[in-house]
Amino acid sequence: MVWLTIASFLLTLGFIFWRPRGINEAIPATIGAIVVILSGSVTFSDLGLIAETISGAAITIMATIVMAIVLESFGFFNWMAEKLAEKAKGSGIRLFWYVNLLCFLMTLFFNNDGSILITTPILVILLNNMGLKNHQKIPYLLSGALIATASSAPIGVSNIVNLIALKIVHMSLYLHTAMMFVPATLGLLLLTWLLFLRFKKVLPKTIPTKVTGLSLSSYHPLKPSPLKHASEKDRSRFMRNVLLFVFAVRVSLFVASFLSIPVSLMAVFGSFVLLGWRWAYLKIPPTDMVKKTPWYIIVFAFSMYVIIYGLNNIGLTEWLIHFMHPMVSGSLLHASVLMGVLLSVLSNIFNNHPALMVGTLTLTNMDLPLLSLKISYLANVIGSDMGSLLLPMGTLATLMWMHIVRKGKVMISWWQYMKITFVVIPPATLFTLVILYYWVSWLFGGTLQN
């Protein structure tokens, strides 16, 4: 049973990284989960507990993705790309900062995987339209990908694994944001600045001030939005109203968390309202969501958690407790830095999804003081969201990004990727972990209550 579960875990990760013939990652995860169940490491009663743990997170993420698909059918992201070019005012350096701001906001408004899937095709098409050379495109695309992925740390709701981990440690979305938003955002600012210093000599000094004919048809087979015939003033007003609504829905998630209302309920309500708005305005019924929504994400998350739960049941967490307990039983600063570094290493070896799940399950079995548990968990999140970016295989988002940019005929090798990340990721991650300790210590003064 033990060796079968371990072998299932390793083979599942291997097939997820390899993805022969472009196989969806949910397929090897599902097969691995079935093997773990048949081995007896996970019982049928465990499956009910697992479903309860991931259901709220899965519903929230799927509702968010539905909102992103609706915005895409409005032509929102094409419009945003055009605005990027206009706001840059012919400056390649100014475009760099706007690209990173866009990627940060897209992750906060939607989620890290969605941000990669939405912004990367737009940037590829925008940069190709501008006629930039391959080496000039890489700074925008790579920095955007790193910021989009790392931006899932500040508010928790932008990453399905973060949401599942929140459920495991019984931490509210509101409390997570109060403790994490400032240190994670400061870490992102440092990361962006380090990326700018690294790319400054490569960034083009001047770029075209206007782009036309942007189309995502090569990535997303959507019909042109009827809004393209509206005047620029009416189009901008409509997009502004849509963005304000999405922002209001995002804020409602934190209000719901503070009032102990299910976050998933507010997310679903927001997606239904946006679907109704599209139906009324563009005459597109919501039935297309059945085909366009990536339901496999739920299957993938459930299957991976089954495998991790199996590892937990065969004693993995007991071994990790002996290894990790000295890290978190000393000072809170040591707990923050050492746990973040450990999760960074595990994430780059095994991918951040299983790494964060294993780390979180281990922490809950250590019988830690409440403040130590919370700060260790948040350090885990920083390690899995930011520290994981050292290698392309550290996150599924970066693996998807590599595939998308190559599809857009932008060539970047793993070596080119790592030449950048090995310079910028370690200092940004360590800085964020240290700031986390000082921020939480100042915010709660050791008096954090459950």
Residue pairs with C-beta under 8 A, 6 or more apart in sequence:
1 39
1 40
1 41
1 314
2 41
2 314
2 315
4 35
4 36
4 39
4 41
5 36
5 39
5 41
5 307
5 310
5 311
5 314
6 311
6 314
8 32
8 35
8 36
8 39
8 307
8 310
9 32
9 36
9 307
9 308
9 310
9 311
9 354
11 28
11 32
12 28
12 29
12 31
12 32
12 304
12 307
13 350
13 351
13 354
15 23
15 28
16 25
16 28
16 29
16 351
16 396
17 351
17 393
17 399
19 25
24 296
25 296
25 300
25 396
26 296
26 297
26 299
26 300
26 303
29 299
29 300
29 303
29 304
29 307
30 299
30 300
30 303
32 303
32 307
33 42
33 302
33 303
33 304
33 306
33 307
36 42
36 306
36 307
36 310
37 44
37 47
37 306
37 310
39 310
41 309
41 310
41 311
41 313
41 314
42 50
42 306
42 309
42 310
42 313
46 306
46 309
46 313
47 306
50 302
50 305
50 306
50 309
51 302
53 164
53 167
53 168
53 305
54 160
54 164
54 167
54 298
54 301
54 302
54 305
55 264
56 163
56 167
56 262
56 263
56 264
57 160
57 163
57 164
57 166
57 167
57 264
57 301
58 160
58 297
58 298
58 301
58 302
59 264
59 267
59 268
60 157
60 163
60 253
60 263
60 264
60 267
61 111
61 160
61 163
61 297
62 293
62 295
62 297
62 298
63 264
63 267
63 268
63 270
63 271
64 110
64 111
64 114
64 157
64 267
64 271
65 110
65 111
65 114
65 293
65 294
65 297
66 271
66 274
66 275
66 289
66 293
67 110
67 246
67 249
67 270
67 271
67 274
68 110
68 114
68 118
69 289
69 292
69 293
70 271
70 274
70 275
70 277
70 278
71 77
71 242
71 246
71 274
72 118
72 216
72 220
72 222
73 222
73 225
73 278
73 282
73 284
74 225
74 227
74 238
74 239
74 242
74 278
74 282
75 224
75 225
75 227
75 228
76 239
76 242
76 243
77 118
77 119
77 122
77 216
78 122
78 214
78 215
78 216
78 225
79 235
79 236
79 239
80 102
80 122
80 239
81 122
81 123
81 125
81 126
81 211
81 214
82 211
82 214
84 95
84 98
84 99
84 102
84 126
85 95
85 126
85 130
85 207
85 208
85 209
85 210
85 211
86 209
86 210
87 94
87 98
88 94
88 95
88 98
88 207
88 209
89 209
90 206
90 207
90 208
90 209
91 205
91 206
91 207
92 136
92 203
92 204
92 205
92 206
92 207
93 200
93 203
93 205
95 140
95 207
96 139
96 140
96 143
96 196
96 199
96 203
97 192
97 196
99 123
99 140
99 143
99 144
100 143
100 144
100 147
100 192
100 195
102 119
102 144
103 115
103 119
103 144
103 145
103 147
103 148
103 151
104 147
104 148
104 151
104 188
106 114
106 115
106 118
106 119
106 148
107 114
107 115
107 147
107 148
107 149
107 151
107 152
107 158
108 151
108 154
108 155
108 158
108 250
109 246
109 247
109 250
110 118
110 158
111 152
111 157
111 158
111 159
111 160
112 148
112 149
112 151
112 152
112 158
112 159
112 385
112 395
112 397
113 297
113 396
113 397
113 400
115 148
115 149
115 151
115 158
115 397
116 145
116 148
116 149
116 397
116 398
116 400
116 401
116 404
117 400
117 404
119 144
119 148
120 141
120 144
120 145
120 401
120 404
120 405
120 408
121 216
121 218
121 219
121 220
121 404
121 408
122 214
122 216
123 140
123 141
123 144
124 137
124 141
124 404
124 405
124 408
124 410
125 214
125 215
125 216
125 218
125 408
126 211
126 214
127 136
127 137
127 140
127 141
127 410
128 137
128 408
128 409
129 208
129 211
129 212
129 213
129 214
130 207
130 208
130 211
131 208
132 204
132 207
134 410
134 411
135 202
136 202
136 203
136 204
137 410
138 202
138 410
138 412
138 416
139 195
139 199
139 202
139 203
141 401
141 405
141 410
141 412
142 195
142 412
142 417
142 420
143 192
143 195
143 196
143 199
145 397
145 398
145 401
146 191
146 195
146 389
146 421
146 424
146 425
147 188
147 191
147 192
147 195
148 397
149 385
149 388
149 389
149 395
149 397
149 398
150 184
150 187
150 188
150 191
150 385
150 386
150 389
150 428
151 158
151 188
152 158
152 159
152 162
152 385
153 159
153 162
153 180
153 184
153 187
153 188
153 381
153 382
153 385
153 386
153 432
154 177
154 180
154 181
154 184
154 185
154 188
155 173
155 176
155 177
155 180
155 181
155 254
156 162
156 163
156 166
156 173
156 176
156 177
156 180
156 381
157 163
157 173
157 250
157 253
157 263
159 385
160 297
160 301
161 301
161 352
161 353
161 356
161 357
161 384
162 176
162 356
162 381
162 385
163 173
164 301
164 305
164 357
165 356
165 357
165 360
165 377
165 380
165 381
166 172
166 173
166 176
168 357
168 360
168 361
168 364
169 360
169 363
169 364
169 373
169 374
169 377
170 450
171 374
171 377
172 257
172 258
172 260
173 253
173 254
173 257
173 263
174 254
174 257
174 258
175 374
176 378
177 254
178 443
179 374
179 375
179 378
179 436
179 439
179 440
179 443
179 444
180 378
180 381
180 436
182 435
182 439
183 382
183 432
183 435
183 436
183 439
184 382
184 385
184 386
184 432
184 436
186 431
186 432
186 435
187 382
187 386
187 428
187 429
187 431
187 432
187 435
188 428
190 427
190 428
190 431
190 432
191 386
191 424
191 425
191 428
194 423
194 424
194 427
194 428
195 420
195 424
198 420
198 423
198 424
216 222
218 407
219 404
219 407
225 282
226 282
227 235
227 238
227 282
228 235
230 238
242 274
242 277
245 270
245 273
245 274
245 277
246 270
246 274
249 266
249 267
249 269
249 270
249 273
249 274
252 266
252 270
253 263
253 266
253 267
255 261
255 266
256 262
256 263
256 265
256 266
257 263
275 286
275 289
276 286
278 284
278 286
279 285
279 286
301 353
304 353
304 354
304 357
305 357
307 354
308 354
308 357
308 358
308 361
309 361
311 317
311 358
312 358
312 361
316 358
317 358
317 361
317 362
317 365
318 365
320 358
320 359
320 362
321 362
321 365
321 366
324 339
324 342
324 362
324 363
324 366
325 366
327 334
327 335
327 338
327 339
327 342
328 334
328 335
328 338
328 339
328 363
328 366
328 368
328 372
328 376
329 368
329 372
332 371
332 372
332 375
332 437
332 440
332 441
333 434
333 437
335 372
335 375
335 376
335 379
336 375
336 376
336 378
336 379
336 433
336 434
336 436
336 437
337 379
337 430
337 433
337 434
337 437
339 359
339 376
339 379
339 380
339 383
340 379
340 380
340 382
340 383
340 387
340 429
340 430
340 432
340 433
340 436
341 383
341 387
341 429
341 430
341 433
342 359
342 383
343 352
343 355
343 356
343 359
343 379
343 380
343 382
343 383
343 384
343 387
343 388
344 383
344 384
344 386
344 387
344 388
344 390
344 429
345 387
346 355
346 358
346 359
346 383
347 355
347 356
347 383
347 384
347 387
347 388
347 394
347 395
348 387
348 388
348 390
348 391
348 393
348 394
349 355
351 388
351 393
351 394
351 395
351 396
352 384
352 385
352 388
352 394
352 395
353 396
355 383
355 384
355 388
356 380
356 381
356 384
359 380
359 383
359 384
360 377
360 380
363 373
363 376
363 377
363 380
364 373
366 373
368 376
370 448
370 449
370 450
371 440
371 444
371 446
371 448
374 440
374 448
375 436
375 437
375 440
378 436
378 440
379 433
379 436
382 429
382 432
382 433
382 436
383 429
383 433
386 425
386 428
386 429
386 432
387 394
387 425
387 426
387 429
388 394
388 395
389 395
389 398
389 421
389 425
390 418
390 421
390 422
390 425
390 426
391 414
391 418
391 421
392 398
392 399
392 402
392 414
392 417
393 399
402 412
402 417
405 412
406 412
440 448
